[in-house]
Amino acid sequence: MKVLVVGGGGREHTIVLKLAQSPKITKLYCAPGNGGISGIAECVPIKAMDLDGIVTFSKENKIDMVVVAPDDPLAAGLVDELTEAGIRAFGPVKAAAIIEGSKAFSKDLMKKYNIPTAGYMVFDDCAEALQYLDTCSAPIVVKADGLALGKGVIIAQTIQEAKEAVNGMINDKVFGDAGSRVVIEEFIQGPEVSILAFTDGNTIVPMVSSQDHKRAFDNDQGPNTGGMGTFSPSPLYDNKLADYCMREIFIPTVEAMNKEGRKFKGVLYFGLMLTKDGPKVLEYNARFGDPETQVVLPRLKTDLLDIFEAIIDERLREINIEWDDNSAVCVIAASGGYPGKYATGIEINGIDKAEENSETIVFHAGTSCKDGKYYTAGGRVLGVTAVESTMDKAIQKAYAGIAKIQFEGMHYRKDIGRK
């Protein structure tokens, strides 16, 4: 089989590496890919949002399956266009990807079908939103309705800060069109857990749990990022909690999407907060999370291609999905200044040394490769992942690995997996 993976980050590197283990795949492509992916798949210079380019390439190269990994092309309908062109595609169609593409849609869905989530209001008029905030107390959460690279969420500590966030989103377009509508949400507290799940719209199979670290600096300080590291499994997510979430959140979500005529086939991500009143949904994603994928997929024992095929054909119930009992930790090496402005094109050293140990994998997120050397090409540059028999050993190994890597301005959190 010839398979094309769309995307070019750490998540895609993980997916490509896992697919490369399948004996059924004869040729792997990635569009646009990155420096690390270029070592295991043929990278083609087509951007993830060049929908026509991806369809044309897939037809010309007789691609058997396209795996659409990022949120933007899913929300734009790439799976629909590939399917219409007669190409098998993995990922939700546009009508289903709206569960991530619009926070207002997902909040309304949860409210309608009694899926536990925080209280909220939706506004596209700035004056009305500001007036509503006068009736609220802080802290309070302001979210851009659309896709904003994982950064469209402001936890305002004061009402004034919330008003500035609303004004910035609706009037100043700090997140472009994504912020033309905002969700103002009740602030809830508790530890967060991420659950990715395979679903074909009929059956849902949760993957092993993980926990993300969104803040830029140690002890959850600094601005929100796309994720500075993650670990799996979460010690908080026991069998009792898993059963509750399956019954009250996961199955009801799949059924709700079916009732709305938006059958979801692909990977559904549940961002959960474990509050004193029980687990509540913070957000849905319509795809593998990043960097959660970097600790979840290395623990998968089943052929990932077999799972993707079963989901496309709506026969997921026939597949026995197996996981190993190890722990995994991923620490992100970021560019200086991230999540704000940062430089690119800086040479990276030490990746080979970090990977000398077979249990340590360096996933490339924002890199390029030229003449055998790697250079920075994004905010989140690398994800150093270690898989070990215990969490402590995995933490130790991941940090031993990242200590061998250097590039100018590099920064990373020192407390991943320690919460």
C-alpha positions in Angstrom: 0.0 0.0 0.0 1.0 3.6 -0.7 0.1 5.9 2.2 0.3 9.7 2.4 0.2 11.5 5.8 -0.8 15.1 5.7 1.0 17.5 8.2 4.5 18.3 9.4 4.7 18.3 13.2 5.6 16.0 16.0 2.2 14.3 15.8 2.8 13.5 12.2 6.3 12.2 12.8 4.8 9.8 15.4 2.1 8.6 13.1 4.6 8.1 10.2 7.0 6.2 12.5 4.1 3.9 13.7 2.8 3.4 10.1 6.3 2.5 8.9 6.1 -0.6 11.2 3.2 -2.0 9.2 4.3 -4.7 6.8 1.4 -3.8 4.4 2.9 -0.4 3.5 5.3 -0.3 0.6 5.7 3.5 0.3 5.1 6.3 2.7 4.8 10.0 1.8 4.3 13.0 4.0 3.1 16.5 3.0 4.9 18.7 3.8 6.7 16.6 6.5 9.8 17.9 8.4 13.5 17.1 8.9 12.9 14.0 11.0 10.1 12.6 8.9 12.3 12.9 5.8 14.4 10.0 7.2 11.4 7.5 7.1 9.0 8.9 4.4 9.3 10.8 1.2 8.4 14.4 2.0 6.5 16.3 -0.7 6.4 20.1 -0.6 2.7 20.5 -0.5 1.2 22.5 2.5 -1.5 20.8 4.6 -4.0 23.5 3.5 -3.3 23.1 -0.2 -6.4 20.8 -0.6 -6.3 20.7 -4.4 -2.5 20.0 -4.4 -3.0 17.0 -2.0 -5.9 15.6 -4.0 -3.9 16.0 -7.3 -0.8 14.4 -5.8 -2.8 11.5 -4.4 -4.5 10.8 -7.8 -1.2 11.1 -9.8 0.7 8.8 -7.4 -2.1 6.3 -7.0 -2.2 6.7 -3.2 -4.1 4.0 -1.4 -4.8 5.9 1.8 -4.4 9.5 2.9 -4.2 10.2 6.7 -5.3 13.7 7.4 -3.7 14.6 10.8 -4.0 18.4 11.5 -7.1 20.3 12.5 -7.1 23.0 9.7 -7.4 20.7 6.6 -10.0 18.5 8.5 -12.1 21.6 9.2 -11.7 22.8 5.6 -13.1 19.4 4.3 -10.0 17.7 2.9 -11.4 14.2 3.8 -14.6 15.1 1.8 -12.6 16.2 -1.2 -10.4 13.1 -1.2 -13.4 10.8 -0.8 -15.1 12.5 -3.7 -12.0 11.9 -5.8 -12.2 8.2 -5.0 -9.3 8.2 -2.5 -9.6 6.4 0.8 -9.0 9.0 3.6 -8.7 8.7 7.3 -10.2 11.5 9.4 -13.6 13.1 10.0 -15.5 14.8 7.2 -16.0 18.6 7.5 -19.5 18.2 9.0 -18.0 16.2 11.9 -14.7 18.1 12.3 -16.8 21.1 13.4 -16.7 19.6 16.9 -13.2 21.1 17.1 -13.6 23.8 14.4 -16.3 25.7 16.5 -16.2 25.8 20.2 -19.7 27.3 20.2 -21.0 24.2 18.3 -19.3 21.8 20.7 -20.6 23.7 23.8 -24.1 23.7 22.3 -23.9 20.0 21.5 -22.9 19.2 25.1 -25.7 21.3 26.5 -28.3 19.7 24.2 -27.2 16.2 25.0 -26.4 16.6 28.8 -22.7 16.0 28.4 -20.9 17.5 31.5 -19.1 20.7 30.7 -18.6 24.2 32.2 -21.4 26.8 32.0 -21.0 29.3 29.1 -22.4 32.0 26.8 -21.6 32.7 23.2 -21.2 36.3 21.7 -20.3 37.8 18.3 -21.2 41.3 19.5 -18.4 42.9 21.5 -20.6 45.3 23.4 -23.0 42.5 24.5 -20.1 40.4 25.6 -18.6 43.3 27.7 -22.0 44.0 29.2 -22.3 40.3 30.2 -18.9 40.3 31.8 -20.1 43.0 34.2 -22.4 40.4 35.7 -19.6 37.8 36.1 -16.9 37.2 38.6 -13.2 36.3 37.9 -11.4 34.2 37.1 -13.3 33.5 33.9 -12.3 31.9 30.6 -12.5 33.6 27.2 -12.2 31.3 24.1 -12.0 32.1 20.4 -14.7 30.1 18.7 -12.5 28.9 15.8 -9.1 27.2 15.4 -6.3 29.3 16.8 -3.3 26.9 16.9 -4.2 25.8 20.4 -3.7 29.4 21.7 -7.2 30.8 21.6 -7.9 30.4 25.2 -7.4 33.1 27.8 -7.9 32.4 31.5 -8.6 35.9 32.8 -7.8 36.6 36.4 -9.8 39.8 36.4 -12.9 41.1 34.6 -10.8 43.8 33.1 -8.4 41.2 31.6 -11.5 39.3 30.3 -12.8 42.4 28.6 -9.4 43.1 27.0 -9.4 39.5 25.7 -12.9 39.8 24.2 -12.0 43.1 22.6 -8.7 41.7 21.3 -10.5 38.7 19.7 -13.6 40.4 18.3 -12.4 43.9 17.4 -8.6 43.6 17.0 -8.7 40.1 15.4 -5.7 38.8 17.4 -6.7 35.3 16.3 -8.0 36.4 12.9 -11.5 35.2 12.0 -11.3 32.5 14.7 -12.1 35.1 17.3 -14.9 36.9 15.5 -17.2 34.9 17.8 -16.2 34.1 21.5 -17.2 31.7 24.2 -17.2 33.1 27.7 -17.0 30.2 30.0 -17.2 29.5 33.8 -13.8 28.9 35.3 -13.6 25.3 36.7 -10.7 23.7 38.6 -9.1 20.4 38.9 -6.4 18.3 37.2 -6.6 17.8 33.4 -6.5 14.4 31.6 -6.4 13.8 27.8 -8.2 10.8 26.3 -7.8 10.1 22.6 -10.3 7.6 21.2 -10.6 5.7 18.0 -14.2 5.7 16.6 -15.9 4.7 13.4 -19.1 6.4 14.4 -20.6 3.2 15.8 -17.9 1.9 18.1 -15.6 4.0 20.3 -12.3 2.6 21.7 -10.4 4.9 24.1 -6.6 4.9 23.9 -4.4 4.9 27.0 -4.6 8.1 29.1 -2.2 11.0 29.1 -1.7 14.4 30.7 -0.5 17.6 28.9 1.4 20.6 30.1 0.1 23.7 28.3 1.9 26.5 30.1 5.3 27.6 28.8 7.2 27.5 32.1 7.7 25.2 35.1 5.0 25.0 37.8 2.3 25.8 35.1 3.5 29.5 34.8 3.6 31.7 31.8 1.4 31.8 28.6 -0.5 28.9 27.1 1.3 27.0 24.4 0.4 24.2 22.0 1.8 21.9 24.7 5.3 21.7 26.4 5.3 18.0 27.3 3.1 15.1 28.3 3.1 11.8 30.0 1.2 8.5 29.8 -0.6 7.0 31.6 -2.3 9.5 34.0 -2.3 8.1 37.6 -5.6 9.9 38.1 -7.5 8.0 35.4 -8.5 4.7 37.0 -10.9 2.0 35.9 -13.8 3.6 37.8 -13.3 7.0 36.2 -12.8 5.3 32.7 -16.1 3.5 33.1 -17.9 6.8 34.1 -16.4 8.7 31.1 -17.3 6.0 28.7 -20.9 6.0 29.9 -21.5 9.7 30.4 -19.1 11.4 27.9 -17.6 9.2 25.2 -20.6 7.1 24.0 -23.0 10.1 24.4 -20.7 12.3 22.2 -20.6 9.8 19.4 -24.4 9.2 19.6 -25.0 13.0 19.7 -23.0 13.5 16.5 -24.9 10.8 14.8 -28.2 12.4 15.9 -27.0 15.7 14.4 -26.3 13.9 11.1 -22.5 14.4 11.6 -21.1 10.9 11.9 -17.6 11.1 13.3 -15.0 8.7 12.0 -11.4 9.1 13.0 -9.7 10.1 16.3 -11.8 12.0 18.8 -9.9 13.8 21.5 -11.5 14.5 24.9 -9.8 17.2 27.0 -11.2 16.5 30.5 -11.0 18.4 33.8 -11.5 16.3 36.9 -13.5 18.7 39.1 -15.0 18.1 42.6 -18.3 17.6 40.8 -16.8 14.9 38.5 -15.2 15.0 35.1 -16.2 17.7 32.7 -15.3 18.2 29.0 -13.0 21.2 28.5 -12.6 20.7 24.7 -12.9 18.3 21.9 -10.3 17.8 19.1 -11.2 16.1 15.9 -7.7 14.4 15.6 -4.7 13.1 17.4 -3.5 15.6 20.1 0.0 17.1 19.9 2.1 16.3 22.0 -0.2 13.6 23.5 0.3 11.4 20.4 4.1 11.2 21.1 3.4 9.3 24.4 0.3 7.4 23.4 1.2 5.8 20.0 4.6 4.5 21.2 2.6 2.3 23.6 0.4 0.9 20.8 1.0 -2.8 20.0 -1.6 -3.2 17.3 -0.8 -2.3 13.6 -2.0 1.3 13.2 -2.8 0.8 9.6 -5.2 -2.0 10.5 -7.0 0.3 12.9 -7.3 3.1 10.3 -8.7 0.7 7.7 -11.2 -0.7 10.2 -12.4 2.9 11.0 -12.8 3.9 7.4 -14.8 0.7 6.7 -16.8 1.0 10.0 -15.7 -2.3 11.4 -13.7 -1.1 14.4 -15.6 -3.6 16.7 -13.7 -6.4 14.9 -10.2 -5.1 15.9 -8.6 -6.0 19.2 -6.5 -3.0 20.1 -3.6 -3.8 22.5 -1.3 -1.5 24.5 1.9 -2.2 26.5 2.0 -1.5 30.2 5.0 0.9 30.0 5.1 4.6 30.9 6.0 7.3 28.4 7.2 10.9 28.9 7.7 13.5 26.2 9.6 16.8 26.8 9.3 19.6 24.2 12.4 21.6 23.2 11.1 25.0 22.1 12.6 28.0 20.3 13.7 31.0 22.3 10.7 33.3 22.6 8.0 30.7 22.0 5.0 31.0 22.2 5.7 34.6 21.2 8.1 35.6 18.4 11.1 33.3 17.7 13.9 32.9 15.2 14.2 29.9 12.8 17.0 28.4 10.8 19.2 27.7 13.9 21.4 24.6 13.7 20.4 21.8 16.1 23.1 19.5 17.6 23.0 16.3 19.6 19.9 14.5 18.2 21.9 11.4 17.3 23.4 11.3 20.9 19.9 11.6 22.4 18.7 8.7 20.4 21.7 6.4 21.3 19.4 4.7 23.8 16.8 2.6 22.1 14.1 3.6 24.6 14.5 7.3 23.6 12.8 8.7 20.5 13.3 12.3 19.3 10.2 13.3 17.4 10.7 16.3 15.1 8.0 19.0 15.4 9.5 22.1 13.7 12.7 21.2 11.9 14.2 21.1 8.4 17.0 19.0 7.1 19.8 20.2 4.8 23.0 18.4 3.9 22.5 16.0 6.8 22.1 18.8 9.3 19.0 19.7 11.2 17.7 23.3 11.7 14.9 24.9 13.7 11.7 25.6 11.6 9.1 26.3 14.3 8.2 27.2 17.8 8.0 23.7 19.2 11.1 22.1 17.7 11.5 18.6 19.1 9.7 16.2 21.4 12.1 13.9 23.3 10.1 10.8 24.3 11.2 8.0 26.6 9.3 4.7 27.1 10.2 2.8 30.3 8.8 0.3 32.8 8.0 3.1 35.4 7.1 6.8 35.2 10.2 7.8 37.2 12.5 5.9 34.8 10.8 7.4 31.8 11.2 10.9 33.2 14.9 10.3 34.0 15.5 9.0 30.5 13.6 11.8 28.7 15.6 14.4 30.5 18.9 12.6 30.0 18.0 12.6 26.3 17.1 16.3 26.0 20.2 17.3 27.9 22.3 16.1 24.9 20.5 18.4 22.5 21.5 22.0 21.9 20.4 24.9 19.8 20.6 28.6 20.4 17.7 29.9 22.5 16.4 26.4 23.3 14.1 26.1 26.3 12.1 23.4 27.9 10.2 22.7 31.1 12.0 20.8 33.9 8.9 19.4 35.6 7.1 17.3 32.9 5.5 14.2 34.5 6.1 15.3 38.0 2.6 16.7 38.8 
